[in-house]
């Protein structure tokens, strides 16, 4: 029998994490977790509020002797990235996450785990419930839609929070204290296309790229992981100079902030080229597998027979798509000149999807330099301008500028040192955090972000390190005691 997550220590932290796994909470559909939090607040006789966008705030008075301490805001987000393996049946709006313990890790069966940021929520609830933990006045903030729009943090009212110190519980590397983050912007392309009938005598094939690790488009962008959209498009682009094939469909990736793990295309080719294109796919796979043997050893590319599609793209539309996707940048664009090994600017070719009237291409750009973020978005725009596509830029979100004189950073670093007899790393993160938006609304807020080790976030490989979660908990409790 598998060991149960709820039996791990500290018991109340894992108890609440286990409860959260039962609650569906896709981005923009957080009604069930909101209801759960409101009931929790009422059950524990705590002052509880919900604002107009669904953010929940639960307040708790100071423990005895800590009444004069500063009010501290503990903050995490309610929603989770909903990604699953293609062979997994799972409805994220109804089904619980099925988690299990695998050695040092907690994992999910074929889906994202939602430790990002379910473990942050669990920590807040365990603290709110406790009668033993020492702390000053607390405001526990649970925000909505962090993963797809930062909606909750973006629409916080300036009067909603009273605290001036914020502990963001949404980082994914234990031993690292984050004091700054990149800003971000999305660029979405709607490329028109024309169709024609499938030529008589043509055979249809499905070309699939899968087995990639995927990952977070901020945390993992520098790791050289394969992007299924880029790998598949490269194959099609190269094949177009060798065979007269027709393209009926290209479908790859899902979320703007996840590196595409899987993609497939439906192609049609003359019977005389059927064997040639199958041989070409096998040869291409052999080449690309060597390129990713270190970073993505699980890469798989295969070609299978397919049903005849209803239509194919005309030559102009096919060339537009393949040339633009090939040229579209993906990955690290610049490293910081002032912080060693820190990604300054990047872009992610996240998803390619066919709609009735256009092909929707989703990309996201990040940078800790505002002008570079805009430049990266314009670079993507320029790649698709010639296709007569409609191109949209989101409003984006600001970065979080490090404060070298931060009192909470000094206190947290000293706490970590005293607990674990080693210095933590104090650094900025290339991923976006809600701290940037919160800092815009509450400019006097002194902020820090830390958390346990989570690997493979935003993919079904997501896993939560058990020992690091204990250290995260102990640090959080010690910091609250010392503020």
Helices and strands as residue ranges (DSSP letters): G 5-7, H 11-21, H 31-43, E 47-50, E 56-60, E 72-77, E 99-102, E 105-108, H 115-129, E 138-143, H 151-154, E 165-168, E 176-181, E 183-192, E 195-196, E 202-210, E 215-216, G 221-223, H 228-239, E 245-252, E 258-259, E 263-270, G 271-273, H 274-291, E 300-305, E 312-313, H 315-327, E 331-335, E 343-354, E 358-367, H 370-384, G 385-387, E 390-393, H 407-420, E 425-429, H 435-441, E 446-449, E 454-455, E 463-465, H 466-482
